[in-house]
Structure formats: C-alpha cells, structure tokens
Amino acid sequence: MTDTIFAAATAPGRAAVGVVRLSGPKAGGAVDALAGRRPRTRQAALRTLRHEGAILDQALVLWFEGPHSYTGEDCAEFHVHGGPAVMTGLLEALNSLGLRLAEPGEFTRRAFQHGKLDLAQAEGVADLIEAETEAQRRQALDQLGGALGQAQTRWRDALIEALAMFEAAVDFPDEEVPADVAARAKPILAGLIGELEHALADTRRGERVREGFKVALIGAPNAGKSTILNALARREAAIVTATPGTTRDIIEVPMRFAGYKVLLADTAGLRETNDEIEAEGVRRARAWAHEADLRVWVVDGASDARASAPGDLHPHDLCLINKADLPAGAETGHALVEARALGIDVLRLSARETADIAALEAALERRVVEALAGAEPPTATRLRHRELLGEALERLQRAEAYDDQLELAAEDVRLAGRALDRITGRIDPEDVLDRVFSSFCIGK
C-alpha cells in the first residue's frame, strides 16, 4: 500500500457539491501542488485549486494526517462544485500527479488493514451506504458500531479459557493441576453453545432486514393476485386481464411496511398446463413461494371451482378470499375449510375497495413487524456470518460430546475459535477480503 489512491466520493452527474478523496503517502504533496498549501489537520479551509497554471475551482480542502484518519493513512478531501467538468478536471489533475484511481471499496479496505475497522464493521459501512429503510439504517449503524465484533471478542475470550483447561489436562497430566480441570470447561462450552444458537437463529432476521422480507401472492389464475399487487403498490405494476394465465413470470415490487423493506411478488396462477411457457412460470412461482417469508393465498371467492390449497403454506401465512363484493361461490366455503385445517388466518376483501386494501396492509404490516422486530438488533446479518457461526457451533457441540478424548475436544475448540475469528477478519484468506470489498462503491 505504498501508492496513493483517489476517487470521487459523490455520485456522478450535476450536483451542488462534489467530493474527491485521497489516501496514501502522496496525499499531502497532491494537496500542496493543487491548493498551494495544506490546511491544519482536521480543519476545512477555502483554497483555489490550480493545475499547470490553470484554475480548476475554488474548493473546501480538508487534511487528515495519518494515523488519525478513516484509512489510517494520510488523507485529504476536496469539496468542489459538483459539475461534471469540474470533477473531471480535478480527477485528471490528480492522475497526472501520479496518484491512482481507487478500486471499489479500497478506502474501507485500507481502514480494515490498518486496524481502523474489523471486517464486520466494514460490512456495516457497505450496508449503511445501501440502506433504503429506517430498519436497515439502524441495523447497519449497529454493525458499524462493532456489535458483532464485541460479541465475537466475548466468545473468543471464553473459548480461550475453555481451551486452556483442555490443554492443561492434556499437556500437564502429571503436574499439580486440579483433577477436574477438563470438566470445568464443559459449563463454558454449554454457555457458548447457547449464545451461538441464539445468534445463529437471529441471523435470519438480520438477513431479512438487509435484503427485504419476501411476500408471495399465490393462488389459481384469475383469483385477483395482480389486482391486489397493483392496489398495494398504488401503480400498474402488473398487467390485469380476464384471460387466465396473463402473469407468467415473477413481478417483484419493493415496498416499505413499518420502516422495513418488503419484496411483494405477483406470481403465475397455479394450475396444470401444457403450455411450456406458462408451466415454467408456475414452476418459478412455486420456487419463489417456497423461499418466501410469507405466503398470501389469494382465492376467487366468487368462483365455484374447488382449487386445492398451494403447498408450503405455514400457520403464519394468510388466506385472502377476494371478490367479496360479488356473490359467494363454492370456492369460498372450500377455502375456509382448507384454511381452518392449515391453521392460517382468513381475510375477506374486495381488491377494488380502498378500505379492504388498507386492512390487508395492516395485516401484512403486523406480520412483518412480528418477524423482524426484536428487543435488540441482530448480532449477525449476513450469510457469511451465518455460515461461520454454524461452523463454530458444530465444532463446539462436538467438543462438548467428547468425554475422554480431550485432544480432539481441544482441537475442535481451537477450530471453533478460528471460525469466529474469520467473522471479524482477524485471520481471513485474501479471496474473502476481495469478495467483501468488491461490493463497495468507488470512493468508499
């Protein structure tokens, strides 16, 4: 990391202000070359930027002397007028001074490599940039604040204590150590297993807050799924016709309920068909519904058909008997019987009635809040966290099961510690770092 990097930290296009960041050993020299002299550290100063005798712009210039900076290196920021010509001229000037355009996430990667952030906190930075809802913002700030790193440190300290007891029993059997020293590690392991099980279960909640709570509208053709989607979205997101099988692919609409991101999906009508395209739509509908967090079974309450309830329905799902403004058909009674047998709630509505749609929104919001709200933000929020927590938990469960094979128990505890270390990046292969930081935007 001997080179100095630069990048625009604001989005391209016209704006009142554009920000360009620098980090590395040549940052101070670049400020001196363009601004005449650098400001006092951590103070903004108005400077006229010049390059090759030409004025680039008047700018606010900030100077952060390492290691007291975001990356831990010498850093600077130019706050210029945000027009494309100004930004392009400044970036070209920095390039001519021998600085290099940063790769995605390289500023935060340098912060991680200089010990300013752990890997989980770096992921929190990425989540905060991508946050669309209040819940995502809160969760990302908690992650950036080091919640997972603090928990990992606590778990690691307990693992070291348990490992010391196992190794004392293995390596010093003839020394003056208590005879039950290995047994003393068991309560520590039991407590750790309980904490990891709780964190692992909560990871799903964290992932759903980050990625969105998935709600699938499923049911037979012409039940009114597309009409309900459009009513909830308050726009014509899906085509509505009287022809069965109009919807043949998944139509996803991002929404917000109680500050949480929700992905609402209209799916192909579930039925047997010889049409190859429609059959593929039905297959995709079933797959999306299977992975969804909530399935809403939409029933044509005016129909006399007897469509079977879709598979994969769970007790927390919802049955909507649509077209309540029309005379009830045989399907209404059939659906009530099926829903009662499955233990799912039933809501009767007309997709054309504003009050009924409001009641549906309230029912969906309650389910989203019940699934995602909690007394504390989830400690772990990503698939990577879940995989490593699962690996550590499996190792500890194996260690707890060993009775006399203390060497094996000690090795499993050691490997559990390594899995937890990889969460915060204390030891992590280069390809994992590449995967994490490549998801960042340029200039962060």
Kinemage of the C-alpha trace (Angstrom):
@kinemage 1
@onewidth
@group {chain A} dominant
@subgroup {mainchain}
@vectorlist {calphas} color= white
{ca met a 1} P 0.000 0.000 0.000
{ca thr a 2} L 2.763 2.439 -0.969
{ca asp a 3} L 0.674 4.036 -3.714
{ca thr a 4} L -1.762 6.882 -3.188
{ca ile a 5} L -5.352 6.477 -4.343
{ca phe a 6} L -8.095 8.917 -5.209
{ca ala a 7} L -11.770 8.709 -6.156
{ca ala a 8} L -14.948 10.734 -6.362
{ca ala a 9} L -16.937 10.031 -3.208
{ca thr a 10} L -20.148 11.508 -4.582
{ca ala a 11} L -22.370 10.199 -7.348
{ca pro a 12} L -21.623 11.245 -10.948
{ca gly a 13} L -23.732 13.943 -12.564
{ca arg a 14} L -24.616 17.527 -11.708
{ca ala a 15} L -24.711 18.473 -8.030
{ca ala a 16} L -24.087 21.467 -5.811
{ca val a 17} L -21.023 19.849 -4.280
{ca gly a 18} L -18.737 17.036 -5.384
{ca val a 19} L -16.253 15.347 -3.046
{ca val a 20} L -12.949 13.769 -4.075
{ca arg a 21} L -10.978 11.740 -1.535
{ca leu a 22} L -7.265 10.889 -1.403
{ca ser a 23} L -5.401 8.380 0.751
{ca gly a 24} L -1.737 7.415 0.840
{ca pro a 25} L 1.777 8.813 1.256
{ca lys a 26} L 1.487 11.296 -1.644
{ca ala a 27} L -1.795 12.809 -0.456
{ca gly a 28} L -0.123 15.755 1.271
{ca gly a 29} L 2.037 16.516 -1.746
{ca ala a 30} L -1.007 16.445 -4.007
{ca val a 31} L -2.805 18.950 -1.757
{ca asp a 32} L 0.236 21.229 -1.759
{ca ala a 33} L 0.523 21.000 -5.547
{ca leu a 34} L -3.124 21.873 -6.206
{ca ala a 35} L -4.076 24.094 -3.241
{ca gly a 36} L -0.774 25.844 -2.555
{ca arg a 37} L -0.562 24.565 0.984
{ca arg a 38} L -2.468 22.075 3.071
{ca pro a 39} L -4.799 23.252 5.880
{ca arg a 40} L -4.333 22.442 9.520
{ca thr a 41} L -5.190 18.847 10.201
{ca arg a 42} L -8.899 18.126 10.597
{ca gln a 43} L -9.867 21.711 9.668
{ca ala a 44} L -11.529 22.904 6.460
{ca ala a 45} L -10.015 25.777 4.504
{ca leu a 46} L -11.077 27.577 1.348
{ca arg a 47} L -8.458 27.210 -1.368
{ca thr a 48} L -8.169 27.977 -5.068
{ca leu a 49} L -7.146 24.805 -6.894
{ca arg a 50} L -4.647 25.271 -9.735
{ca his a 51} L -3.024 22.815 -12.103
{ca glu a 52} L -0.466 23.645 -14.752
{ca gly a 53} L -1.201 27.326 -14.305
{ca ala a 54} L -4.964 26.998 -14.820
{ca ile a 55} L -7.596 27.464 -12.115
{ca leu a 56} L -9.642 24.322 -11.566
{ca asp a 57} L -12.094 25.612 -8.956
{ca gln a 58} L -12.459 27.131 -5.521
{ca ala a 59} L -12.797 24.356 -3.001
{ca leu a 60} L -13.015 23.474 0.645
{ca val a 61} L -9.945 21.378 1.416
{ca leu a 62} L -9.651 19.054 4.415
{ca trp a 63} L -6.452 17.389 5.569
{ca phe a 64} L -6.306 14.301 7.859
{ca glu a 65} L -2.837 13.299 8.941
{ca gly a 66} L -2.357 9.571 9.492
{ca pro a 67} L -2.868 7.530 11.539
{ca his a 68} L -5.773 9.724 12.711
{ca ser a 69} L -7.862 9.297 9.571
{ca tyr a 70} L -10.510 6.992 8.132
{ca thr a 71} L -7.953 4.734 6.431
{ca gly a 72} L -5.129 5.202 8.941
{ca glu a 73} L -3.028 6.853 6.213
{ca asp a 74} L -2.549 10.495 5.253
{ca cys a 75} L -5.897 11.538 3.726
{ca ala a 76} L -7.418 14.592 2.118
{ca glu a 77} L -10.737 15.692 0.710
{ca phe a 78} L -11.570 18.295 -1.929
{ca his a 79} L -15.131 19.667 -1.766
{ca val a 80} L -15.642 21.328 -5.144
{ca his a 81} L -18.591 22.435 -7.241
{ca gly a 82} L -20.293 19.269 -8.440
{ca gly a 83} L -20.449 19.894 -12.175
{ca pro a 84} L -19.066 17.159 -14.445
{ca ala a 85} L -16.368 19.441 -15.942
{ca val a 86} L -15.029 20.455 -12.524
{ca met a 87} L -14.946 16.888 -11.243
{ca thr a 88} L -13.321 15.557 -14.413
{ca gly a 89} L -10.659 18.282 -14.357
{ca leu a 90} L -9.777 17.551 -10.729
{ca leu a 91} L -9.602 13.791 -11.265
{ca glu a 92} L -7.392 14.224 -14.319
{ca ala a 93} L -5.100 16.558 -12.369
{ca leu a 94} L -4.690 14.012 -9.578
{ca asn a 95} L -3.951 11.305 -12.110
{ca ser a 96} L -1.241 13.465 -13.715
{ca leu a 97} L 0.371 13.885 -10.275
{ca gly a 98} L 0.985 10.130 -10.118
{ca leu a 99} L -1.970 9.110 -7.977
{ca arg a 100} L -4.052 6.052 -8.849
{ca leu a 101} L -7.842 5.771 -9.200
{ca ala a 102} L -9.149 3.670 -6.302
{ca glu a 103} L -10.805 0.324 -6.796
{ca pro a 104} L -14.279 -0.313 -5.323
{ca gly a 105} L -14.080 -0.475 -1.534
{ca glu a 106} L -10.356 0.277 -1.428
{ca phe a 107} L -10.628 3.112 1.101
{ca thr a 108} L -12.533 0.918 3.546
{ca arg a 109} L -10.211 -1.997 2.830
{ca arg a 110} L -7.251 0.152 3.840
{ca ala a 111} L -9.133 1.139 7.003
{ca phe a 112} L -9.560 -2.572 7.766
{ca gln a 113} L -5.920 -3.376 7.027
{ca his a 114} L -4.736 -0.554 9.293
{ca gly a 115} L -6.943 -1.768 12.154
{ca lys a 116} L -9.461 1.082 11.981
{ca leu a 117} L -12.339 -1.328 11.383
{ca asp a 118} L -12.841 -5.053 11.715
{ca leu a 119} L -14.333 -6.972 8.809
{ca ala a 120} L -17.857 -6.991 10.273
{ca gln a 121} L -17.689 -3.207 10.746
{ca ala a 122} L -16.517 -2.805 7.144
{ca glu a 123} L -19.588 -4.752 6.045
{ca gly a 124} L -21.628 -2.359 8.186
{ca val a 125} L -20.233 0.537 6.139
{ca ala a 126} L -21.407 -1.155 2.932
{ca asp a 127} L -24.837 -1.840 4.454
{ca leu a 128} L -25.176 1.777 5.582
{ca ile a 129} L -24.462 3.018 2.055
{ca glu a 130} L -27.061 0.632 0.646
{ca ala a 131} L -29.675 1.239 3.377
{ca glu a 132} L -33.100 2.115 1.963
{ca thr a 133} L -35.219 1.933 5.119
{ca glu a 134} L -35.036 3.072 8.712
{ca ala a 135} L -34.628 -0.516 9.930
{ca gln a 136} L -31.721 -1.128 7.549
{ca arg a 137} L -30.080 2.111 8.687
{ca arg a 138} L -30.370 1.176 12.372
{ca gln a 139} L -29.029 -2.295 11.769
{ca ala a 140} L -26.104 -1.039 9.689
{ca leu a 141} L -25.162 1.550 12.327
{ca asp a 142} L -25.226 -1.141 14.994
{ca gln a 143} L -22.929 -3.282 12.835
{ca leu a 144} L -20.628 -0.329 12.154
{ca gly a 145} L -20.540 0.358 15.883
{ca gly a 146} L -18.890 -3.026 16.396
{ca ala a 147} L -21.745 -5.042 17.923
{ca leu a 148} L -20.695 -8.272 16.221
{ca gly a 149} L -17.017 -7.641 16.931
{ca gln a 150} L -17.759 -7.111 20.617
{ca ala a 151} L -19.760 -10.330 20.783
{ca gln a 152} L -17.005 -12.172 18.906
{ca thr a 153} L -14.405 -10.885 21.399
{ca arg a 154} L -16.520 -12.144 24.296
{ca trp a 155} L -16.961 -15.551 22.637
{ca arg a 156} L -13.265 -15.739 21.825
{ca asp a 157} L -12.240 -14.989 25.420
{ca ala a 158} L -14.485 -17.800 26.642
{ca leu a 159} L -13.049 -20.182 24.036
{ca ile a 160} L -9.511 -19.359 25.131
{ca glu a 161} L -10.452 -20.095 28.725
{ca ala a 162} L -12.002 -23.454 27.780
{ca leu a 163} L -9.074 -24.329 25.531
{ca ala a 164} L -6.596 -23.544 28.315
{ca met a 165} L -8.379 -26.014 30.573
{ca phe a 166} L -8.371 -28.770 27.960
{ca glu a 167} L -4.711 -28.220 27.125
{ca ala a 168} L -3.745 -28.149 30.797
{ca ala a 169} L -5.327 -31.583 31.222
{ca val a 170} L -3.672 -32.907 28.041
{ca asp a 171} L -0.188 -31.405 28.302
{ca phe a 172} L 0.361 -31.454 32.064
{ca pro a 173} L -1.326 -34.598 33.371
{ca asp a 174} L 1.387 -35.183 35.998
{ca glu a 175} L 1.652 -31.621 37.215
{ca glu a 176} L -0.207 -30.062 40.110
{ca val a 177} L -3.387 -29.188 38.248
{ca pro a 178} L -6.884 -29.969 39.533
{ca ala a 179} L -8.117 -33.401 38.512
{ca asp a 180} L -11.360 -31.943 37.212
{ca val a 181} L -9.756 -29.170 35.143
{ca ala a 182} L -11.135 -30.533 31.855
{ca ala a 183} L -14.614 -30.886 33.334
{ca arg a 184} L -14.550 -27.185 34.229
{ca ala a 185} L -14.541 -26.370 30.532
{ca lys a 186} L -17.924 -28.027 29.954
{ca pro a 187} L -20.082 -25.248 31.515
{ca ile a 188} L -18.169 -22.683 29.461
{ca leu a 189} L -18.859 -24.653 26.282
{ca ala a 190} L -22.520 -25.065 27.196
{ca gly a 191} L -22.926 -21.307 27.685
{ca leu a 192} L -21.163 -20.582 24.401
{ca ile a 193} L -23.320 -23.070 22.531
{ca gly a 194} L -26.452 -21.352 23.847
{ca glu a 195} L -25.198 -17.916 22.787
{ca leu a 196} L -24.197 -19.096 19.315
{ca glu a 197} L -27.531 -20.860 18.818
{ca his a 198} L -29.329 -17.621 19.658
{ca ala a 199} L -27.074 -15.563 17.368
{ca leu a 200} L -27.477 -18.089 14.565
{ca ala a 201} L -31.271 -18.043 14.826
{ca asp a 202} L -31.227 -14.234 14.809
{ca thr a 203} L -29.044 -14.116 11.695
{ca arg a 204} L -32.083 -14.937 9.543
{ca arg a 205} L -33.812 -11.855 10.924
{ca gly a 206} L -30.772 -9.729 10.139
{ca glu a 207} L -30.582 -11.049 6.580
{ca arg a 208} L -34.270 -10.332 6.005
{ca val a 209} L -33.876 -6.753 7.275
{ca arg a 210} L -30.935 -6.254 4.872
{ca glu a 211} L -32.382 -7.973 1.817
{ca gly a 212} L -36.106 -7.472 2.310
{ca phe a 213} L -38.979 -9.528 3.742
{ca lys a 214} L -40.407 -11.630 0.903
{ca val a 215} L -44.177 -11.855 0.470
{ca ala a 216} L -45.561 -14.103 -2.299
{ca leu a 217} L -49.075 -13.714 -3.713
{ca ile a 218} L -50.058 -17.221 -4.825
{ca gly a 219} L -53.222 -18.907 -5.994
{ca ala a 220} L -55.179 -20.041 -9.029
{ca pro a 221} L -55.363 -17.968 -12.242
{ca asn a 222} L -57.759 -15.011 -12.181
{ca ala a 223} L -58.017 -15.029 -8.397
{ca gly a 224} L -57.040 -11.344 -8.351
{ca lys a 225} L -53.349 -11.510 -7.425
{ca ser a 226} L -52.270 -8.888 -9.956
{ca thr a 227} L -55.094 -6.557 -8.978
{ca ile a 228} L -54.093 -6.839 -5.316
{ca leu a 229} L -50.430 -6.209 -6.189
{ca asn a 230} L -51.347 -3.066 -8.126
{ca ala a 231} L -53.594 -1.867 -5.310
{ca leu a 232} L -50.848 -2.312 -2.710
{ca ala a 233} L -48.205 -0.779 -4.967
{ca arg a 234} L -50.569 2.058 -5.944
{ca arg a 235} L -49.493 1.757 -9.559
{ca glu a 236} L -49.988 -0.531 -12.552
{ca ala a 237} L -47.076 -2.860 -11.806
{ca ala a 238} L -48.741 -5.975 -13.278
{ca ile a 239} L -50.977 -6.476 -16.325
{ca val a 240} L -54.570 -7.295 -15.401
{ca thr a 241} L -56.844 -9.019 -17.916
{ca ala a 242} L -59.709 -11.500 -17.846
{ca thr a 243} L -57.523 -14.047 -19.660
{ca pro a 244} L -56.289 -16.772 -17.284
{ca gly a 245} L -52.509 -17.124 -17.163
{ca thr a 246} L -51.673 -13.498 -18.044
{ca thr a 247} L -48.923 -13.365 -15.404
{ca arg a 248} L -46.196 -15.810 -16.413
{ca asp a 249} L -43.160 -14.558 -14.532
{ca ile a 250} L -42.396 -13.185 -11.072
{ca ile a 251} L -43.223 -9.489 -10.743
{ca glu a 252} L -41.462 -8.055 -7.692
{ca val a 253} L -42.402 -4.704 -6.180
{ca pro a 254} L -40.266 -3.267 -3.355
{ca met a 255} L -42.365 -1.696 -0.601
{ca arg a 256} L -41.984 -0.462 2.958
{ca phe a 257} L -44.019 -1.554 5.943
{ca ala a 258} L -43.316 -0.021 9.361
{ca gly a 259} L -39.831 1.023 8.243
{ca tyr a 260} L -38.899 -2.419 6.881
{ca lys a 261} L -38.157 -3.299 3.273
{ca val a 262} L -40.643 -5.769 1.799
{ca leu a 263} L -40.484 -7.503 -1.582
{ca leu a 264} L -44.049 -8.214 -2.724
{ca ala a 265} L -44.280 -10.671 -5.618
{ca asp a 266} L -47.105 -11.442 -8.010
{ca thr a 267} L -46.725 -14.976 -9.350
{ca ala a 268} L -48.151 -17.088 -12.142
{ca gly a 269} L -51.501 -18.725 -11.439
{ca leu a 270} L -51.037 -22.237 -10.075
{ca arg a 271} L -52.607 -24.848 -12.330
{ca glu a 272} L -51.722 -27.803 -14.540
{ca thr a 273} L -50.973 -26.669 -18.086
{ca asn a 274} L -49.488 -27.983 -21.326
{ca asp a 275} L -48.254 -24.526 -22.288
{ca glu a 276} L -44.462 -24.690 -21.908
{ca ile a 277} L -44.048 -21.020 -21.043
{ca glu a 278} L -46.875 -20.993 -18.509
{ca ala a 279} L -45.582 -24.239 -16.970
{ca glu a 280} L -42.204 -22.572 -16.407
{ca gly a 281} L -43.990 -19.635 -14.791
{ca val a 282} L -45.820 -21.993 -12.444
{ca arg a 283} L -42.526 -23.681 -11.534
{ca arg a 284} L -40.943 -20.319 -10.745
{ca ala a 285} L -43.996 -19.302 -8.736
{ca arg a 286} L -43.756 -22.403 -6.553
{ca ala a 287} L -39.993 -21.915 -6.065
{ca trp a 288} L -40.373 -18.233 -5.088
{ca ala a 289} L -43.221 -19.053 -2.725
{ca his a 290} L -41.163 -21.803 -1.102
{ca glu a 291} L -38.364 -19.320 -0.292
{ca ala a 292} L -40.725 -16.507 0.745
{ca asp a 293} L -41.089 -15.392 4.354
{ca leu a 294} L -44.859 -15.060 3.981
{ca arg a 295} L -47.264 -16.648 1.502
{ca val a 296} L -50.597 -14.968 0.791
{ca trp a 297} L -53.031 -17.453 -0.727
{ca val a 298} L -55.454 -15.492 -2.898
{ca val a 299} L -58.809 -17.198 -3.539
{ca asp a 300} L -61.510 -16.210 -6.022
{ca gly a 301} L -64.415 -16.070 -3.593
{ca ala a 302} L -66.972 -15.800 -6.411
{ca ser a 303} L -65.813 -18.965 -8.178
{ca asp a 304} L -67.480 -22.355 -7.988
{ca ala a 305} L -64.175 -24.177 -8.625
{ca arg a 306} L -62.510 -26.193 -5.898
{ca ala a 307} L -58.829 -25.384 -6.234
{ca ser a 308} L -56.566 -27.096 -3.712
{ca ala a 309} L -54.536 -25.021 -1.293
{ca pro a 310} L -50.972 -24.432 -2.541
{ca gly a 311} L -48.230 -26.477 -0.948
{ca asp a 312} L -45.755 -24.993 1.538
{ca leu a 313} L -48.398 -22.999 3.406
{ca his a 314} L -47.494 -22.415 7.062
{ca pro a 315} L -49.634 -21.423 10.065
{ca his a 316} L -48.363 -17.823 9.985
{ca asp a 317} L -49.391 -17.398 6.312
{ca leu a 318} L -52.563 -15.635 5.189
{ca cys a 319} L -55.586 -16.629 3.118
{ca leu a 320} L -57.310 -13.842 1.173
{ca ile a 321} L -60.819 -14.546 -0.095
{ca asn a 322} L -61.071 -11.960 -2.846
{ca lys a 323} L -64.096 -10.539 -4.701
{ca ala a 324} L -66.163 -10.170 -1.534
{ca asp a 325} L -68.261 -7.603 -3.393
{ca leu a 326} L -69.684 -10.435 -5.536
{ca pro a 327} L -71.995 -13.323 -4.516
{ca ala a 328} L -70.004 -16.034 -2.782
{ca gly a 329} L -69.248 -19.152 -4.793
{ca ala a 330} L -68.453 -22.686 -3.639
{ca glu a 331} L -64.761 -21.792 -3.523
{ca thr a 332} L -65.337 -19.527 -0.518
{ca gly a 333} L -66.557 -22.344 1.706
{ca his a 334} L -63.894 -24.693 0.379
{ca ala a 335} L -61.134 -22.169 1.157
{ca leu a 336} L -62.472 -21.587 4.678
{ca val a 337} L -62.317 -25.328 5.371
{ca glu a 338} L -58.774 -25.607 3.955
{ca ala a 339} L -57.540 -22.552 5.875
{ca arg a 340} L -59.041 -23.840 9.130
{ca ala a 341} L -57.319 -27.194 8.633
{ca leu a 342} L -53.976 -25.446 7.995
{ca gly a 343} L -54.426 -23.068 10.925
{ca ile a 344} L -53.957 -19.910 8.852
{ca asp a 345} L -55.845 -16.645 9.223
{ca val a 346} L -58.506 -15.646 6.680
{ca leu a 347} L -59.267 -12.166 5.419
{ca arg a 348} L -62.218 -11.455 3.115
{ca leu a 349} L -61.879 -8.424 0.869
{ca ser a 350} L -62.540 -6.814 -2.442
{ca ala a 351} L -59.364 -5.676 -4.168
{ca arg a 352} L -61.329 -2.723 -5.557
{ca glu a 353} L -62.263 -1.361 -2.112
{ca thr a 354} L -59.799 1.090 -0.569
{ca ala a 355} L -60.796 0.170 2.980
{ca asp a 356} L -60.232 -3.532 2.293
{ca ile a 357} L -56.749 -2.853 0.883
{ca ala a 358} L -55.964 -0.784 3.981
{ca ala a 359} L -56.994 -3.738 6.162
{ca leu a 360} L -54.735 -6.014 4.116
{ca glu a 361} L -51.831 -3.590 4.505
{ca ala a 362} L -52.363 -3.586 8.270
{ca ala a 363} L -52.382 -7.401 8.364
{ca leu a 364} L -49.168 -7.586 6.327
{ca glu a 365} L -47.504 -4.937 8.456
{ca arg a 366} L -48.282 -6.854 11.651
{ca arg a 367} L -46.646 -9.970 10.236
{ca val a 368} L -43.573 -8.084 9.068
{ca val a 369} L -43.101 -6.420 12.446
{ca glu a 370} L -43.624 -9.703 14.322
{ca ala a 371} L -40.976 -11.384 12.140
{ca leu a 372} L -38.337 -8.645 12.066
{ca ala a 373} L -38.708 -6.536 15.205
{ca gly a 374} L -36.836 -7.504 18.343
{ca ala a 375} L -35.659 -6.094 21.646
{ca glu a 376} L -32.102 -5.962 20.299
{ca pro a 377} L -30.747 -5.659 16.752
{ca pro a 378} L -29.484 -8.979 15.380
{ca thr a 379} L -25.800 -9.569 16.066
{ca ala a 380} L -25.081 -11.217 12.705
{ca thr a 381} L -26.678 -10.058 9.471
{ca arg a 382} L -25.139 -11.887 6.518
{ca leu a 383} L -24.934 -15.350 5.008
{ca arg a 384} L -21.167 -15.279 5.645
{ca his a 385} L -21.790 -14.690 9.341
{ca arg a 386} L -24.368 -17.482 9.455
{ca glu a 387} L -22.007 -19.987 7.829
{ca leu a 388} L -19.142 -19.187 10.217
{ca leu a 389} L -21.393 -19.206 13.283
{ca gly a 390} L -22.771 -22.562 12.152
{ca glu a 391} L -19.261 -23.950 11.729
{ca ala a 392} L -18.208 -22.731 15.187
{ca leu a 393} L -21.383 -24.115 16.762
{ca glu a 394} L -20.874 -27.529 15.178
{ca arg a 395} L -17.284 -27.653 16.452
{ca leu a 396} L -18.324 -26.742 19.994
{ca gln a 397} L -21.106 -29.314 20.020
{ca arg a 398} L -18.585 -31.968 19.005
{ca ala a 399} L -16.148 -30.792 21.681
{ca glu a 400} L -18.875 -30.946 24.323
{ca ala a 401} L -19.719 -34.525 23.309
{ca tyr a 402} L -16.175 -35.832 23.842
{ca asp a 403} L -15.599 -37.409 27.249
{ca asp a 404} L -12.106 -38.853 27.475
{ca gln a 405} L -10.728 -37.726 24.097
{ca leu a 406} L -9.510 -34.380 25.362
{ca glu a 407} L -7.064 -33.859 22.480
{ca leu a 408} L -9.928 -33.987 19.981
{ca ala a 409} L -12.063 -31.692 22.115
{ca ala a 410} L -9.224 -29.170 22.334
{ca glu a 411} L -8.747 -29.251 18.545
{ca asp a 412} L -12.455 -28.643 17.920
{ca val a 413} L -12.438 -25.702 20.332
{ca arg a 414} L -9.404 -24.309 18.511
{ca leu a 415} L -11.138 -24.659 15.136
{ca ala a 416} L -14.282 -23.023 16.525
{ca gly a 417} L -12.137 -20.074 17.544
{ca arg a 418} L -10.719 -19.806 14.039
{ca ala a 419} L -14.220 -19.768 12.541
{ca leu a 420} L -15.236 -16.929 14.866
{ca asp a 421} L -12.025 -15.042 14.087
{ca arg a 422} L -12.907 -15.102 10.402
{ca ile a 423} L -16.137 -13.203 11.128
{ca thr a 424} L -14.191 -10.071 12.060
{ca gly a 425} L -11.249 -10.814 9.780
{ca arg a 426} L -8.566 -11.450 12.360
{ca ile a 427} L -7.447 -14.241 10.080
{ca asp a 428} L -9.032 -14.392 6.664
{ca pro a 429} L -7.847 -15.519 3.229
{ca glu a 430} L -7.344 -12.883 0.551
{ca asp a 431} L -10.192 -14.131 -1.616
{ca val a 432} L -12.696 -13.493 1.197
{ca leu a 433} L -11.445 -9.922 1.502
{ca asp a 434} L -11.773 -9.476 -2.250
{ca arg a 435} L -15.367 -10.723 -2.118
{ca val a 436} L -16.304 -8.412 0.740
{ca phe a 437} L -14.773 -5.198 -0.574
{ca ser a 438} L -15.615 -5.659 -4.243
{ca ser a 439} L -19.267 -4.960 -3.361
{ca phe a 440} L -18.427 -1.398 -2.308
{ca cys a 441} L -18.910 1.648 -4.479
{ca ile a 442} L -15.958 3.611 -5.828
{ca gly a 443} L -14.679 6.184 -3.335
{ca lys a 444} L -15.664 4.307 -0.188
